Each structure stands twice: as structure tokens, then as C-alpha cells.
């Protein structure tokens, strides 16, 4: 009988240790996720910039199931890399028509040479508001 009680006690201790390990492991992972919302890589993804800079609704879904990257009280904003400048204009204009908001693009540039794409947007459509974002790995 004493041996059974000893085994039961050891079992309970193991169970408690297991539960405590699971709690501390979960807390540690939650903390890491809070401070590092995106995967570590050589550069951030477009969605990381949306999450970092959008001061409105992220990924607002329209009736046709397309999604506005960021919808604010004033703007329907399309986030994109500088080299995709032409594509961003079309999306911003479409989202503007669908939401009744002003069109805007948030252009992510990796270096000063990519500002040429911002100038192209200005020439193509002066009604589009442009937000310039320097990429995480921006180099002069």
C-alpha cells in the first residue's frame, strides 16, 4: 500500500511539472509573437507594412470579395512595392469607386532610386494620394 501511495505521489508531481512546463512554454511563445508579429527574414512582407502603418481597417472585404489593404475614414489605400506602381494605381482607383473613399497608395521603397516610381504615379494620376514608406532594409 505504501508503494502505491509513493507511485501516486510521483505521478501527481510529474503531472504538475508537465502542466507548469506547458503554461510557461505557452507564455514564452505568446511573448515572442507579441514582439515579432512577422517571420524573421531578410525583409518584411507587404502585409507587415499594412499591419504596421494602417490607421484604419486592415483587409477590408468588399461585396465582390476583393480586399482593400487599408480602409480609413478618408482613404482606400493599396500598399505595394515601388516596382508594382502601375498595378497599385488600378487597385486604388477600383477600391475608391467601391467604397466612396479617396484613392491612395502606400508605396514601399527600398532605395532612393525607386522614387522614380512615385513620380510615375504622380504623372499618371494626380488625384491619388501617395504615402511613401521606406522599407526595413532601405539603403541610401
N, CA, C and O atoms as CSV, one atom per row, in Angstrom:
chain,resi,resn,atom,element,x,y,z
A,1,UNK,N,N,0.814,-1.185,0.000
A,1,UNK,CA,C,0.000,0.000,0.000
A,1,UNK,C,C,0.864,1.257,0.000
A,1,UNK,O,O,0.551,2.224,-0.695
A,2,UNK,N,N,1.942,1.252,0.770
A,2,UNK,CA,C,2.826,2.414,0.834
A,2,UNK,C,C,3.465,2.662,-0.529
A,2,UNK,O,O,3.668,3.804,-0.942
A,3,UNK,N,N,3.778,1.559,-1.220
A,3,UNK,CA,C,4.396,1.696,-2.542
A,3,UNK,C,C,3.419,2.348,-3.524
A,3,UNK,O,O,3.844,3.174,-4.331
A,4,UNK,N,N,2.127,2.007,-3.486
A,4,UNK,CA,C,1.120,2.584,-4.356
A,4,UNK,C,C,0.991,4.077,-4.093
A,4,UNK,O,O,0.896,4.869,-5.031
A,5,UNK,N,N,0.989,4.469,-2.809
A,5,UNK,CA,C,0.889,5.895,-2.465
A,5,UNK,C,C,2.101,6.655,-2.989
A,5,UNK,O,O,1.984,7.789,-3.455
A,6,UNK,N,N,3.276,6.011,-2.904
A,6,UNK,CA,C,4.500,6.640,-3.386
A,6,UNK,C,C,4.419,6.837,-4.901
A,6,UNK,O,O,4.803,7.892,-5.405
A,7,UNK,N,N,3.924,5.834,-5.630
A,7,UNK,CA,C,3.783,5.938,-7.088
A,7,UNK,C,C,2.735,6.989,-7.462
A,7,UNK,O,O,2.915,7.732,-8.426
A,8,UNK,N,N,1.635,7.049,-6.692
A,8,UNK,CA,C,0.611,8.064,-6.940
A,8,UNK,C,C,1.197,9.465,-6.720
A,8,UNK,O,O,0.931,10.376,-7.503
A,9,UNK,N,N,1.977,9.636,-5.681
A,9,UNK,CA,C,2.597,10.927,-5.375
A,9,UNK,C,C,3.549,11.341,-6.501
A,9,UNK,O,O,3.547,12.493,-6.932
A,10,UNK,N,N,4.362,10.390,-6.971
A,10,UNK,CA,C,5.294,10.669,-8.075
A,10,UNK,C,C,4.511,11.029,-9.344
A,10,UNK,O,O,4.908,11.927,-10.087
A,11,UNK,N,N,3.412,10.335,-9.585
A,11,UNK,CA,C,2.560,10.627,-10.755
A,11,UNK,C,C,1.990,12.027,-10.690
A,11,UNK,O,O,1.974,12.742,-11.692
A,12,UNK,N,N,1.521,12.424,-9.515
A,12,UNK,CA,C,0.963,13.774,-9.336
A,12,UNK,C,C,2.053,14.824,-9.545
A,12,UNK,O,O,1.806,15.839,-10.195
A,13,UNK,N,N,3.232,14.603,-9.016
A,13,UNK,CA,C,4.357,15.533,-9.186
A,13,UNK,C,C,4.683,15.682,-10.682
A,13,UNK,O,O,4.885,16.793,-11.171
A,14,UNK,N,N,4.731,14.565,-11.391
A,14,UNK,CA,C,5.021,14.606,-12.833
A,14,UNK,C,C,3.942,15.373,-13.579
A,14,UNK,O,O,4.244,16.152,-14.483
A,15,UNK,N,N,2.698,15.161,-13.211
A,15,UNK,CA,C,1.583,15.862,-13.838
A,15,UNK,C,C,1.689,17.367,-13.601
A,15,UNK,O,O,1.526,18.157,-14.531
A,16,UNK,N,N,1.957,17.759,-12.369
A,16,UNK,CA,C,2.097,19.182,-12.027
A,16,UNK,C,C,3.255,19.805,-12.804
A,16,UNK,O,O,3.118,20.903,-13.345
A,17,UNK,N,N,4.380,19.120,-12.863
A,17,UNK,CA,C,5.542,19.628,-13.617
A,17,UNK,C,C,5.188,19.785,-15.093
A,17,UNK,O,O,5.562,20.777,-15.718
A,18,UNK,N,N,4.473,18.814,-15.649
A,18,UNK,CA,C,4.049,18.886,-17.050
A,18,UNK,C,C,3.145,20.076,-17.312
A,18,UNK,O,O,3.308,20.777,-18.311
A,19,UNK,N,N,2.196,20.306,-16.422
A,19,UNK,CA,C,1.276,21.444,-16.566
A,19,UNK,C,C,2.042,22.754,-16.472
A,19,UNK,O,O,1.824,23.656,-17.281
A,20,UNK,N,N,2.938,22.872,-15.493
A,20,UNK,CA,C,3.730,24.095,-15.348
A,20,UNK,C,C,4.598,24.341,-16.577
A,20,UNK,O,O,4.716,25.480,-17.029
A,21,UNK,N,N,5.201,23.303,-17.119
A,21,UNK,CA,C,6.019,23.455,-18.335
A,21,UNK,C,C,5.165,23.947,-19.490
A,21,UNK,O,O,5.587,24.821,-20.247
A,22,UNK,N,N,3.967,23.391,-19.631
A,22,UNK,CA,C,3.074,23.805,-20.716
A,22,UNK,C,C,2.668,25.266,-20.551
A,22,UNK,O,O,2.618,26.007,-21.533
A,23,UNK,N,N,2.380,25.687,-19.323
A,23,UNK,CA,C,1.995,27.084,-19.074
A,23,UNK,C,C,3.141,28.018,-19.414
A,23,UNK,O,O,2.941,29.004,-20.123
A,24,UNK,N,N,4.346,27.725,-18.919
A,24,UNK,CA,C,5.486,28.598,-19.183
A,24,UNK,C,C,5.861,28.601,-20.664
A,24,UNK,O,O,6.245,29.642,-21.198
A,25,UNK,N,N,5.757,27.468,-21.326
A,25,UNK,CA,C,6.061,27.402,-22.760
A,25,UNK,C,C,5.078,28.276,-23.542
A,25,UNK,O,O,5.478,29.016,-24.441
A,26,UNK,N,N,3.788,28.188,-23.194
A,26,UNK,CA,C,2.773,28.990,-23.880
A,26,UNK,C,C,3.012,30.475,-23.647
A,26,UNK,O,O,2.911,31.264,-24.586
A,27,UNK,N,N,3.326,30.870,-22.428
A,27,UNK,CA,C,3.590,32.276,-22.133
A,27,UNK,C,C,4.799,32.777,-22.903
A,27,UNK,O,O,4.785,33.901,-23.405
A,28,UNK,N,N,5.843,31.966,-23.006
A,28,UNK,CA,C,7.048,32.368,-23.719
A,28,UNK,C,C,6.736,32.593,-25.196
A,28,UNK,O,O,7.174,33.590,-25.770
A,29,UNK,N,N,5.988,31.687,-25.820
A,29,UNK,CA,C,5.645,31.837,-27.230
A,29,UNK,C,C,4.742,33.028,-27.467
A,29,UNK,O,O,4.890,33.708,-28.482
A,30,UNK,N,N,3.813,33.304,-26.567
A,30,UNK,CA,C,2.941,34.461,-26.710
A,30,UNK,C,C,3.766,35.738,-26.679
A,30,UNK,O,O,3.530,36.644,-27.478
A,31,UNK,N,N,4.724,35.822,-25.772
A,31,UNK,CA,C,5.578,36.996,-25.675
A,31,UNK,C,C,6.361,37.203,-26.964
A,31,UNK,O,O,6.449,38.325,-27.463
A,32,UNK,N,N,6.926,36.140,-27.502
A,32,UNK,CA,C,7.688,36.246,-28.744
A,32,UNK,C,C,6.785,36.735,-29.868
A,32,UNK,O,O,7.188,37.599,-30.646
A,33,UNK,N,N,5.584,36.203,-29.966
A,33,UNK,CA,C,4.661,36.594,-31.026
A,33,UNK,C,C,4.282,38.067,-30.918
A,33,UNK,O,O,4.157,38.753,-31.932
A,34,UNK,N,N,4.098,38.556,-29.683
A,34,UNK,CA,C,3.730,39.960,-29.498
A,34,UNK,C,C,4.825,40.893,-29.999
A,34,UNK,O,O,4.518,41.919,-30.605
A,35,UNK,N,N,6.078,40.569,-29.766
A,35,UNK,CA,C,7.168,41.453,-30.151
A,35,UNK,C,C,7.619,41.256,-31.596
A,35,UNK,O,O,8.186,42.169,-32.197
A,36,UNK,N,N,7.377,40.095,-32.148
A,36,UNK,CA,C,7.786,39.801,-33.524
A,36,UNK,C,C,6.571,39.300,-34.303
A,36,UNK,O,O,6.426,38.092,-34.489
A,37,UNK,N,N,5.673,40.221,-34.775
A,37,UNK,CA,C,4.442,39.788,-35.427
A,37,UNK,C,C,4.666,39.143,-36.784
A,37,UNK,O,O,3.774,38.459,-37.286
A,38,UNK,N,N,5.828,39.338,-37.393
A,38,UNK,CA,C,6.110,38.743,-38.692
A,38,UNK,C,C,7.294,37.798,-38.577
A,38,UNK,O,O,8.079,37.878,-37.633
A,39,UNK,N,N,7.409,36.920,-39.529
A,39,UNK,CA,C,8.521,35.983,-39.532
A,39,UNK,C,C,9.820,36.740,-39.744
A,39,UNK,O,O,9.862,37.720,-40.487
A,40,UNK,N,N,10.868,36.289,-39.097
A,40,UNK,CA,C,12.170,36.899,-39.330
A,40,UNK,C,C,12.645,36.478,-40.708
A,40,UNK,O,O,12.685,35.290,-41.027
A,41,UNK,N,N,13.002,37.456,-41.516
A,41,UNK,CA,C,13.519,37.178,-42.845
A,41,UNK,C,C,14.395,38.350,-43.246
A,41,UNK,O,O,14.567,39.301,-42.483
A,42,UNK,N,N,14.948,38.275,-44.446
A,42,UNK,CA,C,15.816,39.362,-44.902
A,42,UNK,C,C,15.018,40.637,-45.124
A,42,UNK,O,O,15.581,41.731,-45.080
A,43,UNK,N,N,13.726,40.515,-45.362
A,43,UNK,CA,C,12.878,41.697,-45.499
A,43,UNK,C,C,11.446,41.364,-45.090
A,43,UNK,O,O,11.022,40.208,-45.079
A,44,UNK,N,N,10.730,42.421,-44.759
A,44,UNK,CA,C,9.346,42.238,-44.354
A,44,UNK,C,C,8.474,42.048,-45.588
A,44,UNK,O,O,8.849,42.431,-46.696
A,45,UNK,N,N,7.323,41.460,-45.380
A,45,UNK,CA,C,6.354,41.290,-46.453
A,45,UNK,C,C,5.448,42.516,-46.508
A,45,UNK,O,O,5.361,43.292,-45.556
A,46,UNK,N,N,4.780,42.667,-47.642
A,46,UNK,CA,C,3.855,43.789,-47.818
A,46,UNK,C,C,2.837,43.846,-46.672
A,46,UNK,O,O,2.565,44.920,-46.136
A,47,UNK,N,N,2.288,42.713,-46.305
A,47,UNK,CA,C,1.279,42.658,-45.236
A,47,UNK,C,C,1.836,43.172,-43.906
A,47,UNK,O,O,1.091,43.735,-43.105
A,48,UNK,N,N,3.123,42.987,-43.666
A,48,UNK,CA,C,3.734,43.503,-42.437
A,48,UNK,C,C,3.658,45.027,-42.394
A,48,UNK,O,O,3.416,45.612,-41.339
A,49,UNK,N,N,3.866,45.664,-43.543
A,49,UNK,CA,C,3.785,47.124,-43.608
A,49,UNK,C,C,2.346,47.596,-43.412
A,49,UNK,O,O,2.107,48.613,-42.760
A,50,UNK,N,N,1.399,46.865,-43.969
A,50,UNK,CA,C,-0.011,47.211,-43.771
A,50,UNK,C,C,-0.318,47.171,-42.282
A,50,UNK,O,O,-0.890,48.115,-41.736
A,51,UNK,N,N,0.061,46.082,-41.626
A,51,UNK,CA,C,-0.210,45.942,-40.188
A,51,UNK,C,C,0.497,47.002,-39.367
A,51,UNK,O,O,-0.023,47.437,-38.339
A,52,UNK,N,N,1.673,47.424,-39.803
A,52,UNK,CA,C,2.463,48.388,-39.055
A,52,UNK,C,C,1.943,49.817,-39.227
A,52,UNK,O,O,1.951,50.589,-38.268
A,53,UNK,N,N,1.492,50.181,-40.431
A,53,UNK,CA,C,1.163,51.571,-40.728
A,53,UNK,C,C,-0.320,51.898,-40.874
A,53,UNK,O,O,-0.692,53.068,-40.776
A,54,UNK,N,N,-1.163,50.923,-41.100
A,54,UNK,CA,C,-2.582,51.201,-41.340
A,54,UNK,C,C,-3.237,51.757,-40.077
A,54,UNK,O,O,-3.147,51.165,-39.001
A,55,UNK,N,N,-3.894,52.898,-40.229
A,55,UNK,CA,C,-4.623,53.525,-39.120
A,55,UNK,C,C,-6.128,53.407,-39.360
A,55,UNK,O,O,-6.899,54.312,-39.040
A,56,UNK,N,N,-6.519,52.282,-39.923
A,56,UNK,CA,C,-7.923,52.043,-40.224
A,56,UNK,C,C,-8.202,50.552,-40.176
A,56,UNK,O,O,-7.636,49.831,-39.355
A,57,UNK,N,N,-9.081,50.093,-41.065
A,57,UNK,CA,C,-9.443,48.681,-41.125
A,57,UNK,C,C,-8.491,47.979,-42.086
A,57,UNK,O,O,-8.369,48.371,-43.247
A,58,UNK,N,N,-7.823,46.949,-41.603
A,58,UNK,CA,C,-6.898,46.162,-42.416
A,58,UNK,C,C,-7.686,45.080,-43.160
A,58,UNK,O,O,-8.541,44.412,-42.579
A,59,UNK,N,N,-7.385,44.916,-44.451
A,59,UNK,CA,C,-8.011,43.883,-45.285
A,59,UNK,C,C,-9.536,43.987,-45.273
A,59,UNK,O,O,-10.229,43.004,-45.011
A,60,UNK,N,N,-10.051,45.174,-45.555
A,60,UNK,CA,C,-11.498,45.396,-45.612
A,60,UNK,C,C,-12.060,44.680,-46.836
A,60,UNK,O,O,-11.637,44.948,-47.961
A,61,UNK,N,N,-13.010,43.773,-46.624
A,61,UNK,CA,C,-13.556,42.979,-47.731
A,61,UNK,C,C,-14.742,43.683,-48.371
A,61,UNK,O,O,-15.677,44.106,-47.690
A,62,UNK,N,N,-14.686,43.799,-49.693
A,62,UNK,CA,C,-15.765,44.409,-50.469
A,62,UNK,C,C,-16.806,43.355,-50.838
A,62,UNK,O,O,-16.594,42.163,-50.616
A,63,UNK,N,N,-17.926,43.796,-51.398
A,63,UNK,CA,C,-19.017,42.882,-51.746
A,63,UNK,C,C,-18.598,41.840,-52.778
A,63,UNK,O,O,-19.167,40.749,-52.816
A,64,UNK,N,N,-17.602,42.162,-53.625
A,64,UNK,CA,C,-17.136,41.206,-54.627
A,64,UNK,C,C,-15.991,40.326,-54.112
A,64,UNK,O,O,-15.337,39.621,-54.881
A,65,UNK,N,N,-15.767,40.383,-52.811
A,65,UNK,CA,C,-14.773,39.584,-52.102
A,65,UNK,C,C,-13.322,40.025,-52.335
A,65,UNK,O,O,-12.394,39.347,-51.894
A,66,UNK,N,N,-13.121,41.155,-53.026
A,66,UNK,CA,C,-11.773,41.721,-53.092
A,66,UNK,C,C,-11.527,42.441,-51.783
A,66,UNK,O,O,-12.466,42.723,-51.038
A,67,UNK,N,N,-10.261,42.741,-51.497
A,67,UNK,CA,C,-9.926,43.324,-50.202
A,67,UNK,C,C,-9.089,44.584,-50.357
A,67,UNK,O,O,-8.094,44.610,-51.082
A,68,UNK,N,N,-9.520,45.625,-49.657
A,68,UNK,CA,C,-8.762,46.869,-49.586
A,68,UNK,C,C,-7.705,46.650,-48.506
A,68,UNK,O,O,-8.032,46.223,-47.399
A,69,UNK,N,N,-6.436,46.938,-48.819
A,69,UNK,CA,C,-5.377,46.727,-47.824
A,69,UNK,C,C,-5.662,47.500,-46.545
A,69,UNK,O,O,-5.516,46.971,-45.443
A,70,UNK,N,N,-6.076,48.774,-46.702
A,70,UNK,CA,C,-6.338,49.618,-45.526
A,70,UNK,C,C,-7.440,50.608,-45.867
A,70,UNK,O,O,-7.314,51.387,-46.811
A,71,UNK,N,N,-8.511,50.575,-45.102
A,71,UNK,CA,C,-9.619,51.500,-45.307
A,71,UNK,C,C,-9.711,52.432,-44.110
A,71,UNK,O,O,-9.941,51.990,-42.984
A,72,UNK,N,N,-9.529,53.739,-44.360
A,72,UNK,CA,C,-9.645,54.736,-43.290
A,72,UNK,C,C,-10.923,55.544,-43.514
A,72,UNK,O,O,-11.664,55.289,-44.463
A,73,UNK,N,N,-11.174,56.510,-42.650
A,73,UNK,CA,C,-12.350,57.368,-42.816
A,73,UNK,C,C,-12.278,58.153,-44.123
A,73,UNK,O,O,-13.310,58.505,-44.694
A,74,UNK,N,N,-11.061,58.428,-44.599
A,74,UNK,CA,C,-10.878,59.266,-45.784
A,74,UNK,C,C,-10.399,58.502,-47.024
A,74,UNK,O,O,-10.776,58.851,-48.143
A,75,UNK,N,N,-9.565,57.453,-46.837
A,75,UNK,CA,C,-8.910,56.817,-47.974
A,75,UNK,C,C,-9.127,55.303,-48.056
A,75,UNK,O,O,-9.301,54.615,-47.051
A,76,UNK,N,N,-9.106,54.813,-49.321
A,76,UNK,CA,C,-8.982,53.384,-49.613
A,76,UNK,C,C,-7.547,53.230,-50.096
A,76,UNK,O,O,-7.206,53.685,-51.188
A,77,UNK,N,N,-6.700,52.589,-49.285
A,77,UNK,CA,C,-5.258,52.573,-49.536
A,77,UNK,C,C,-4.792,51.190,-49.991
A,77,UNK,O,O,-5.073,50.175,-49.355
A,78,UNK,N,N,-4.068,51.187,-51.115
A,78,UNK,CA,C,-3.416,49.982,-51.625
A,78,UNK,C,C,-1.933,50.074,-51.281
A,78,UNK,O,O,-1.266,51.035,-51.662
A,79,UNK,N,N,-1.421,49.086,-50.570
A,79,UNK,CA,C,0.008,49.017,-50.238
A,79,UNK,C,C,0.695,48.162,-51.293
A,79,UNK,O,O,0.190,47.102,-51.663
A,80,UNK,N,N,1.843,48.621,-51.777
A,80,UNK,CA,C,2.582,47.822,-52.743
A,80,UNK,C,C,4.032,48.255,-52.818
A,80,UNK,O,O,4.394,49.365,-52.428
A,81,UNK,N,N,4.861,47.338,-53.337
A,81,UNK,CA,C,6.268,47.634,-53.582
A,81,UNK,C,C,6.362,48.624,-54.735
A,81,UNK,O,O,5.507,48.631,-55.620
A,82,UNK,N,N,7.383,49.448,-54.728
A,82,UNK,CA,C,7.536,50.514,-55.713
A,82,UNK,C,C,7.477,49.995,-57.146
A,82,UNK,O,O,6.866,50.630,-58.006
A,83,UNK,N,N,8.097,48.860,-57.413
A,83,UNK,CA,C,8.130,48.330,-58.775
A,83,UNK,C,C,6.739,47.938,-59.285
A,83,UNK,O,O,6.552,47.760,-60.489
A,84,UNK,N,N,5.777,47.802,-58.393
A,84,UNK,CA,C,4.416,47.450,-58.787
A,84,UNK,C,C,3.514,48.692,-58.802
A,84,UNK,O,O,2.312,48.597,-58.554
A,85,UNK,N,N,4.098,49.839,-59.090
A,85,UNK,CA,C,3.406,51.126,-59.044
A,85,UNK,C,C,2.164,51.161,-59.930
A,85,UNK,O,O,1.122,51.662,-59.506
A,86,UNK,N,N,2.256,50.641,-61.146
A,86,UNK,CA,C,1.129,50.714,-62.079
A,86,UNK,C,C,-0.058,49.892,-61.571
A,86,UNK,O,O,-1.207,50.325,-61.658
A,87,UNK,N,N,0.228,48.730,-61.052
A,87,UNK,CA,C,-0.811,47.868,-60.505
A,87,UNK,C,C,-1.510,48.542,-59.323
A,87,UNK,O,O,-2.725,48.431,-59.163
A,88,UNK,N,N,-0.727,49.239,-58.502
A,88,UNK,CA,C,-1.295,49.885,-57.317
A,88,UNK,C,C,-2.293,50.986,-57.683
A,88,UNK,O,O,-3.266,51.211,-56.964
A,89,UNK,N,N,-2.047,51.672,-58.805
A,89,UNK,CA,C,-2.962,52.734,-59.245
A,89,UNK,C,C,-4.339,52.150,-59.552
A,89,UNK,O,O,-5.358,52.651,-59.077
A,90,UNK,N,N,-4.357,51.092,-60.347
A,90,UNK,CA,C,-5.632,50.468,-60.712
A,90,UNK,C,C,-6.403,49.974,-59.509
A,90,UNK,O,O,-7.615,50.174,-59.417
A,91,UNK,N,N,-5.706,49.328,-58.581
A,91,UNK,CA,C,-6.381,48.813,-57.393
A,91,UNK,C,C,-6.915,49.955,-56.537
A,91,UNK,O,O,-8.043,49.880,-56.049
A,92,UNK,N,N,-6.133,51.004,-56.348
A,92,UNK,CA,C,-6.582,52.134,-55.532
A,92,UNK,C,C,-7.814,52.801,-56.146
A,92,UNK,O,O,-8.746,53.165,-55.430
A,93,UNK,N,N,-7.816,52.959,-57.458
A,93,UNK,CA,C,-8.963,53.579,-58.129
A,93,UNK,C,C,-10.214,52.711,-57.990
A,93,UNK,O,O,-11.304,53.220,-57.729
A,94,UNK,N,N,-10.051,51.416,-58.163
A,94,UNK,CA,C,-11.184,50.499,-58.037
A,94,UNK,C,C,-11.739,50.522,-56.612
A,94,UNK,O,O,-12.949,50.635,-56.415
A,95,UNK,N,N,-10.853,50.413,-55.622
A,95,UNK,CA,C,-11.290,50.418,-54.225
A,95,UNK,C,C,-11.972,51.733,-53.865
A,95,UNK,O,O,-12.919,51.751,-53.079
A,96,UNK,N,N,-11.494,52.823,-54.437
A,96,UNK,CA,C,-12.098,54.126,-54.209
A,96,UNK,C,C,-13.549,54.145,-54.709
A,96,UNK,O,O,-14.450,54.600,-54.006
A,97,UNK,N,N,-13.757,53.649,-55.919
A,97,UNK,CA,C,-15.118,53.604,-56.502
A,97,UNK,C,C,-16.042,52.710,-55.692
A,97,UNK,O,O,-17.222,53.020,-55.523
A,98,UNK,N,N,-15.511,51.605,-55.192
A,98,UNK,CA,C,-16.324,50.645,-54.453
A,98,UNK,C,C,-16.671,51.109,-53.039
A,98,UNK,O,O,-17.680,50.683,-52.478
A,99,UNK,N,N,-15.845,51.975,-52.462
A,99,UNK,CA,C,-16.059,52.385,-51.070
A,99,UNK,C,C,-16.530,53.832,-50.916
A,99,UNK,O,O,-17.042,54.214,-49.863
A,100,UNK,N,N,-16.355,54.635,-51.973
A,100,UNK,CA,C,-16.689,56.053,-51.862
A,100,UNK,C,C,-15.611,56.859,-51.158
A,100,UNK,O,O,-15.814,58.033,-50.847
A,101,UNK,N,N,-14.469,56.240,-50.905
A,101,UNK,CA,C,-13.339,56.920,-50.262
A,101,UNK,C,C,-12.379,57.436,-51.330
A,101,UNK,O,O,-12.458,57.019,-52.485
A,102,UNK,N,N,-11.482,58.333,-50.958
A,102,UNK,CA,C,-10.476,58.839,-51.882
A,102,UNK,C,C,-9.436,57.748,-52.145
A,102,UNK,O,O,-9.119,56.971,-51.245
A,103,UNK,N,N,-8.898,57.683,-53.377
A,103,UNK,CA,C,-7.881,56.670,-53.668
A,103,UNK,C,C,-6.520,57.059,-53.099
A,103,UNK,O,O,-6.142,58.230,-53.100
A,104,UNK,N,N,-5.791,56.051,-52.613
A,104,UNK,CA,C,-4.449,56.287,-52.080
A,104,UNK,C,C,-3.605,55.036,-52.261
A,104,UNK,O,O,-4.112,53.914,-52.277
A,105,UNK,N,N,-2.302,55.262,-52.398
A,105,UNK,CA,C,-1.350,54.157,-52.445
A,105,UNK,C,C,-0.279,54.402,-51.395
A,105,UNK,O,O,0.135,55.537,-51.161
A,106,UNK,N,N,0.158,53.327,-50.773
A,106,UNK,CA,C,1.294,53.373,-49.860
A,106,UNK,C,C,2.394,52.597,-50.574
A,106,UNK,O,O,2.344,51.371,-50.668
A,107,UNK,N,N,3.377,53.320,-51.070
A,107,UNK,CA,C,4.435,52.721,-51.873
A,107,UNK,C,C,5.653,52.465,-50.989
A,107,UNK,O,O,6.162,53.367,-50.325
A,108,UNK,N,N,6.102,51.224,-50.998
A,108,UNK,CA,C,7.237,50.799,-50.177
A,108,UNK,C,C,8.490,50.839,-51.048
A,108,UNK,O,O,8.595,50.111,-52.035
A,109,UNK,N,N,9.442,51.700,-50.670
A,109,UNK,CA,C,10.662,51.838,-51.469
A,109,UNK,C,C,11.862,51.266,-50.715
A,109,UNK,O,O,11.972,51.386,-49.494
A,110,UNK,N,N,12.749,50.644,-51.477
A,110,UNK,CA,C,13.928,50.005,-50.889
A,110,UNK,C,C,15.178,50.881,-50.964
A,110,UNK,O,O,16.139,50.672,-50.223
A,111,UNK,N,N,15.155,51.875,-51.875
A,111,UNK,CA,C,16.306,52.771,-52.024
A,111,UNK,C,C,15.849,54.040,-52.742
A,111,UNK,O,O,14.771,54.049,-53.335
A,112,UNK,N,N,16.643,55.106,-52.703
A,112,UNK,CA,C,16.243,56.384,-53.312
A,112,UNK,C,C,15.943,56.287,-54.818
A,112,UNK,O,O,15.124,57.050,-55.330
A,113,UNK,N,N,16.587,55.372,-55.515
A,113,UNK,CA,C,16.357,55.223,-56.956
A,113,UNK,C,C,14.906,54.837,-57.258
A,113,UNK,O,O,14.392,55.144,-58.334
A,114,UNK,N,N,14.257,54.172,-56.320
A,114,UNK,CA,C,12.872,53.739,-56.546
A,114,UNK,C,C,11.865,54.882,-56.450
A,114,UNK,O,O,10.678,54.681,-56.709
A,115,UNK,N,N,12.315,56.061,-56.086
A,115,UNK,CA,C,11.410,57.217,-56.067
A,115,UNK,C,C,10.902,57.542,-57.473
A,115,UNK,O,O,9.884,58.219,-57.617
A,116,UNK,N,N,11.594,57.070,-58.505
A,116,UNK,CA,C,11.141,57.272,-59.881
A,116,UNK,C,C,9.723,56.718,-60.057
A,116,UNK,O,O,8.935,57.272,-60.824
A,117,UNK,N,N,9.398,55.646,-59.361
A,117,UNK,CA,C,8.073,55.044,-59.467
A,117,UNK,C,C,7.008,55.945,-58.831
A,117,UNK,O,O,5.872,55.996,-59.303
A,118,UNK,N,N,7.370,56.636,-57.787
A,118,UNK,CA,C,6.442,57.581,-57.165
A,118,UNK,C,C,6.141,58.715,-58.143
A,118,UNK,O,O,4.995,59.147,-58.262
A,119,UNK,N,N,7.156,59.188,-58.832
A,119,UNK,CA,C,6.948,60.234,-59.838
A,119,UNK,C,C,6.047,59.746,-60.968
A,119,UNK,O,O,5.266,60.529,-61.509
A,120,UNK,N,N,6.137,58.491,-61.330
A,120,UNK,CA,C,5.271,57.936,-62.370
A,120,UNK,C,C,3.815,57.930,-61.918
A,120,UNK,O,O,2.916,58.216,-62.709
A,121,UNK,N,N,3.582,57.607,-60.656
A,121,UNK,CA,C,2.207,57.636,-60.129
A,121,UNK,C,C,1.658,59.055,-60.207
A,121,UNK,O,O,0.515,59.261,-60.615
A,122,UNK,N,N,2.472,60.031,-59.817
A,122,UNK,CA,C,2.045,61.434,-59.860
A,122,UNK,C,C,1.678,61.860,-61.278
A,122,UNK,O,O,0.692,62.569,-61.479
A,123,UNK,N,N,2.472,61.426,-62.265
A,123,UNK,CA,C,2.199,61.767,-63.659
A,123,UNK,C,C,0.948,61.059,-64.173
A,123,UNK,O,O,0.179,61.638,-64.939
A,124,UNK,N,N,0.746,59.832,-63.762
A,124,UNK,CA,C,-0.384,59.043,-64.249
A,124,UNK,C,C,-1.715,59.528,-63.696
A,124,UNK,O,O,-2.714,59.564,-64.415
A,125,UNK,N,N,-1.734,59.901,-62.420
A,125,UNK,CA,C,-2.995,60.315,-61.806
A,125,UNK,C,C,-2.714,61.202,-60.595
A,125,UNK,O,O,-2.299,60.720,-59.541
A,126,UNK,N,N,-2.940,62.469,-60.757
A,126,UNK,CA,C,-2.648,63.418,-59.677
A,126,UNK,C,C,-3.689,63.375,-58.555
A,126,UNK,O,O,-3.498,64.005,-57.515
A,127,UNK,N,N,-4.788,62.640,-58.755
A,127,UNK,CA,C,-5.830,62.544,-57.723
A,127,UNK,C,C,-5.519,61.503,-56.652
A,127,UNK,O,O,-6.186,61.460,-55.618
A,128,UNK,N,N,-4.527,60.678,-56.887
A,128,UNK,CA,C,-4.200,59.617,-55.931
A,128,UNK,C,C,-3.239,60.154,-54.871
A,128,UNK,O,O,-2.180,60.694,-55.190
A,129,UNK,N,N,-3.622,59.997,-53.621
A,129,UNK,CA,C,-2.750,60.361,-52.503
A,129,UNK,C,C,-1.651,59.304,-52.403
A,129,UNK,O,O,-1.918,58.106,-52.490
A,130,UNK,N,N,-0.413,59.764,-52.219
A,130,UNK,CA,C,0.716,58.834,-52.137
A,130,UNK,C,C,1.341,58.905,-50.752
A,130,UNK,O,O,1.722,59.975,-50.278
A,131,UNK,N,N,1.438,57.749,-50.116
A,131,UNK,CA,C,2.154,57.622,-48.858
A,131,UNK,C,C,3.438,56.852,-49.165
A,131,UNK,O,O,3.389,55.735,-49.679
A,132,UNK,N,N,4.567,57.444,-48.853
A,132,UNK,CA,C,5.859,56.799,-49.118
A,132,UNK,C,C,6.357,56.130,-47.851
A,132,UNK,O,O,6.423,56.753,-46.791
A,133,UNK,N,N,6.706,54.856,-47.969
A,133,UNK,CA,C,7.220,54.089,-46.838
A,133,UNK,C,C,8.603,53.580,-47.193
A,133,UNK,O,O,8.789,52.953,-48.236
A,134,UNK,N,N,9.570,53.846,-46.336
A,134,UNK,CA,C,10.899,53.293,-46.533
A,134,UNK,C,C,10.924,51.870,-45.994
A,134,UNK,O,O,10.533,51.606,-44.858
A,135,UNK,N,N,11.395,50.964,-46.840
A,135,UNK,CA,C,11.439,49.550,-46.458
A,135,UNK,C,C,12.382,49.337,-45.284
A,135,UNK,O,O,13.273,50.148,-45.029
A,136,UNK,N,N,12.175,48.249,-44.584
A,136,UNK,CA,C,13.003,47.894,-43.426
A,136,UNK,C,C,14.490,47.860,-43.808
A,136,UNK,O,O,15.347,48.278,-43.030
A,137,UNK,N,N,14.780,47.365,-45.000
A,137,UNK,CA,C,16.173,47.255,-45.446
A,137,UNK,C,C,16.548,48.384,-46.417
A,137,UNK,O,O,17.376,48.205,-47.311
A,138,UNK,N,N,15.920,49.545,-46.220
A,138,UNK,CA,C,16.167,50.712,-47.074
A,138,UNK,C,C,17.657,51.080,-47.034
A,138,UNK,O,O,18.266,51.129,-45.965
A,139,UNK,N,N,18.227,51.334,-48.208
A,139,UNK,CA,C,19.639,51.720,-48.256
A,139,UNK,C,C,19.808,52.938,-49.139
A,139,UNK,O,O,19.250,53.007,-50.234
A,140,UNK,N,N,20.574,53.890,-48.661
A,140,UNK,CA,C,20.818,55.149,-49.398
A,140,UNK,C,C,21.800,54.950,-50.503
A,140,UNK,O,O,22.121,55.897,-51.221
